[in-house]
Amino acid sequence: MSDEATRPSIIDLFPKGFRVLLTGGGKEFVERAGEEVVREVVLGVMMGKNIRTETEPLTCLRLAQISGGLVALFAKGCLEIDAFTKQLSEMSVEQREKAGRDKGALWLSNWMIGLTGKGVQNVLRSDREAFDEYIVGFEKAMEKAARKCREEIGELRMSLGFAEDRNGQRVELDWEDITRLTTAIGSQTLTIRGSEKSIYGKLFEKLVLGSFLTLLGFEMVDRATNKKTERVFWLSSSTARESDATLLVRPGKLARFDMGFIGPGNSEISKDKLNRYEKQLEIGEGISESTTFIVVDRLPTRSNKTQELAEKIGAEIVQMSMQYWPRDLALRLNERLGIQHELQNMPDSKMGDYLAGRLAAIPILDFLSGVTPSELEDETEAFESEPEVSENGE
């Protein structure tokens, strides 16, 4: 057993192989999930299905793996540290002070004391005195919860085997331990679900747009090094984000795409996207004519103002809630830029098989090659544990 001077930190107790689930944003986890799983999500979105529904299996997979990591953390902690759960709050405070920009270490320390990032901001308002008071209250709450469970449910002990222990040692958790473990799992669920609303949105914007433009016969390039002048596109980067994707059809003719997995309760975002664009875009030394395409989940019933603004700047709005919206977008590209493709005349009965067949040949994870953790970090902090917005905006 470790004493206080030599005891491992909370992040040390968490399985190393699972730390990418904490620190890698969404990109690394999507890659771990596998290309076929990701391709199925992209196909579902192209067929008009909701992004949240399609990515829920990925979220559940990540939640289950991190929860397993937390169980292993408790097992290892109880094996190596005397009265482990009684020291958890103190260990959490220590790790929070040392974490710096290590998101994984900070998240774990928060979860051990029942907090999320938003909880620290909203409940404690980043006040150290309030934090100390919170720890005292949290410890009392855990003691009371364990006592109530014991009184109303009876004595219960959870046995944890620990695979890394060659001597076959087992750890038994009583109600005090169990309430701490389940509280940590609950806090991680809030954190992960809150952050993934934004992370998966940003990642799948690239995956869906990249797949769609490749399917139309255009080539993805690096804007910084590209020398080609036609039939290429590039995706946004953290250093140059004029739009989610830019399509160079031919010299002087461009299309810009901005995708948003947002519902009608957030209709103002659609208007904000439109306000960011003008009809001219400077490329190199010349000025190119640009057409903007805004791709959103769906517009609210009363969307006249958004439509009027789109018409004012010559933009097109496409709703992903419409089945086979890629055909609608392809038709509009033909009308505005003369881009022709077999997709435009394809009947509904053939669309599903066609999209699945074409997507199977696209190296879909290549569209994430330019995504950096810092590009997702700000969005994660902004959305973590935020409440859902309903269709009526409440």
N, C-alpha and C positions, 0 to 999 in steps of 0.2 A: 504494500500500500504506500502511496506517495504522501509525504507531508506537505505542508503549505508552501515550503520553499522550493520543492522540486515537482509539484503537481503539474500535470500537463494543462494546457489551456483548452477552452471549449472547442476551438477550431482544430486543435491537435487530436481531439477525441473523435471528431467527425471523419468518416471514411474518406481517404484521399481520392479514391476513384469517383466519388460522388460530388466532389467539390465543384466540378465544372457545372453541375446543376444549379449552383448558387452564383458562381462568378462569371459564367459565360453568357449572361443575358439570355437571349433566345436562340441566337444563331447556332452555337455549339450544340444545344439540346436538339434543335431541329435536325442537325447533321447526325447526331447520335440516333435519333428516331429512325433514320433511314430514308433513302431517296424515294422508295415506293410509297411509304406512308405520306410523305410530303406531296408527292405527285397526286395521290388520291384526294388530298385536301384542295389542291389547285383545281383539279377536275370538278370537284363538287362546287367550288365557287364559280367556275365558268358555266356551270349548269344552273346557276341561280340560287344555290343553297347558301344559308347563312354562315358566315365565317366562324361565328362562335360555336355553332353546332358542329362544324367540320373540324375545328381545332380542339374540341372538348376531349377527345381521346388522348391527344398529346398532353393536355393539361393534367388529366387524370394520371397519365403515366409518370409525369414529372412529380406530381404530388405524392404518389405512392412510393416512388424511389427515395425522395427526400425524407418522407415519414420513416421508411426503413432505415435510412441513415441516422435519423434521430433515435430510433430504438437501439441501433448499434452504439451510438454515442452514450446513451444511458448505461448500456451493458458494460461498455469499456470503462466508463466513469466509475461505476459501482465496483468493478473489479480492482481498479487502480487507486481509488481515492476514498479514504475513510469518510463516512457520513456524506457521501457525494451530494445528494440532493439538498442537504442543509447548507452546503457551501456554494450552491449554484448561483444564488443572487450575487454573492461577493465576487465570484468568478466572472459573472456577466458584466458587472461594473468595471472590473479590471480590463476585460477584453474590449469593452466599449471605448475606454480611454486610450487604448493602444491601437485600435483598428484603423484609424486614419481613413484612407479611401478603399480599404479592403472590404468590399460589399459583403462577401461571404461571412467574414468574421463579425461584422456589424449585425447582419441579419440573425446569425445564430445567437449572439448575445442578447438581442432584443427578444427573440422567441423564448429563451429560457426564463424571462421575467414577464411573459405574456404580452409583449408589445410588438407593434409593427412600426415602420418608419413614420406613418401618418399618426400613429398613436403617440409617438414621442413629440411630434409637432403640435398636435391638437390637445392632448391630455396634459402634457408636461410643459409645452411651449418652450422647450429647450432650456428650462430653468433648473439649475443644479439643486437648489433647495427643494423644489417641487419633486425632483427625481428622488432625492433621499427619502422624502415623505412617501412617495409612491412605493419604494422598496419595502418600507415598513408595513404599509397597507397591503401590499401584495403577499408578503409572508403570512400575515394574519388571515388573509382570504384563503390561501392554500391550506393552512392549518384547519380552518373552519370547514372547508370543503371536504378534506380528508375525514374529519370527525363526523360530518353529516353522512358521508358515504358509508362509513363503518356502522353508524347507528341504524341507518335505514336499509342498507343492503346486506350488512354483515361483514365479517372478516373475509378479506380476499387477498390472495397473493398471486402475483404473476411471475411465472418462471421464464427466464430468458437464457437460452443457450448462447454461447458466444463462439463462433466458428474459429476465430483466430487463436483461441486459448487451447493449446495442445494438451493441457492437462484435463480438459473436459470440465472446467469449472462452470458452474451455473450461477446466475444472479437471480435473486428473488426480490421483486418489488412489492412493497406494501402500499396502502392507500396514499400515504404521503408522497411516495415515489410516483405512483400511477397518476395522481392529479397533476404533478409537475410535468410528466411526460405528455399527457393528453393536452395540457395547456400549451405546451411548446408546439405540438402538432397543429393545434387550432390556429395559433398565431402564424405559423408558416403557411397554412392554407390561405389565410387572408392576404398575406404578403404576395404569394405566388399568383393567386387569382387576380389580385389587383394589378400587379405589374404586367401580367401576360396580356391583359386587355390591350395595352399599348404595344408591347413588344411583338406579339404575333401580328398585329395590324401592320406595323412597319415592315416586318420581314415578308409577310405575304403580299404586301403591295409590290415589292420587288419580284417575288416569285411569280405572281399572276401577270403583271405587266411584261416581265421578261419572257414568260412563256407565250403570251399572246402575240407579241411582236415577232418572236422567233417563228411561231406558227405561221405568221403572215409572210415569212420569207426574208426577214431582215436580220442583220448580223449585229450582235452586241460587240461594242468596242470600248476601249478606254478613251475617254474624251481627251485626256492630257496628251496621248501619243497618237491619236487617230489621224490618218492622212487621207482616208477615203471620203468621198464627197457625195455619196448616194447610197441608199438602201442600208443604212446603219442606224443603230440607236445606242444610247448610253443611259445608265440608271443613275439616280442621284447619289451623291457622296456627302460626307459630313463637311467637306471643304468647299463644295460648290453645289448648292441645292437650289437650282432655278426651278426645278419641277421634279416629280418622281421619276419621270422618264422623258427623254427627248429623242424624237425620231427625225433623222435627216433623210428626207425622201430623195431629194436631188438638190443641187446648188440653189440656194434662195428659197427653198420650200421646207418648212419644218412643222412638226406637230409636237405639242407638249401635252403630257398626261399628268394629271394629279388624281391619285386614287385615295379614297377615304372610306374605311369600314365604319361608317357612322350611320345612325338611324335617324328617323324623322324628329326625334326629341332634340337632336343636335343640328337642326337645319341651318343655324347661323354659321356653322363651320363651312357649309357649302358656299354661302355668300362670301365668307372671308377668303376662301380659295379663289373665287372669281375676282375679287378685288385686288389680288396680288399680281394679276397678269395684265399685260398690255399687248397690243397686237404686233409690236415689233420686238425682235430679239437680236441682239448684237452677237454675231459669231465671227471670231477672228477680226478681220479688218472691214468686213462688210455688214450690212444690215439685211436680215432675212425676214421674210414674211412668215408669221407663225400662227397656227390655229391651235387653240386650247381645247382639250377634252377633259372634262371633269367626270370621273367615274366614282359614283357613291352607291351605298347600299340601296337607298331609296329616298325619295323626296317626300316631305309632308303633304297632306291633302291640299293644304293651302300653300302652294309653292309659286304663286304668280310673281312675287318680287324676285325670287331666285331666277326664274325663267327670264324675266325682263332684263335682269342684270347680265345673264348669259348672252342674250341677243345683243345687248348694247356693246359688248366687247367681242362679239362674233365667236363666242365659245359654244361648245356642245356639251350637254349633260346626258350621261348614260347611267341608267339605274341597274345595279347588279341583281336586284330582286327579280328582274324580268328574266324568265327562262331563256337560256342561250343568248344572253346579252352580247357575247363576242360577235355574233352575226350583226346585231344592231350597230355596234361600234365599227365593224368592218364596212358596213354600208355607208356610214357617215364619213369614214375616211375616203371612200370612193367619191362621195359627193363633193367633199371639200378639197381633196388633194389628188383625186384621180387614181387612187390605189385600188387595183382590181385583184380579187381573190375568189377562189371557188367557194369559200365559206359564205359569201354574200347571197348565193342562190340555193343554198342547201336546205332541204326540207327538214322539219323537226324530227322525223322518223330516223334520219341518218346522223343527226348531230352528235348524239352521245357517243356512238362508236367511233365517229370521225375524230372527235376531240381526244378520246382516250387513246386512239391509235397514234395520233400525231404527238401527243404529250409523251408517250412511251419512248420516243426517239430523242427527246430533248434532255440534255444533261442539266437538270433543273437546279441543282445545288450550286452551279456556277454563278447563278445570279446573286448569290450571297457573298461572292468573293471580295467585294469591296466594303462589306459591312464590318465596322469596328465596334467593340464594346462601348466606347465613348459615344458613338452615334445613338445607341439605345439607352444610355445611362440616364440622360436628362428626362427622357420620356418615362422611364421606369419610376423615377422619383416623383414625377408630376402626377402619375395615375395610381400609384400604389395605394390599395385599399380604398379608392374612391367609390362612392355608391354608384350603382347603375342608374342611367337616365331612362325613364320610361318613355313611351311613345308620345305621351301628352306633355313631356318635358318636366315632369315632377320627379 
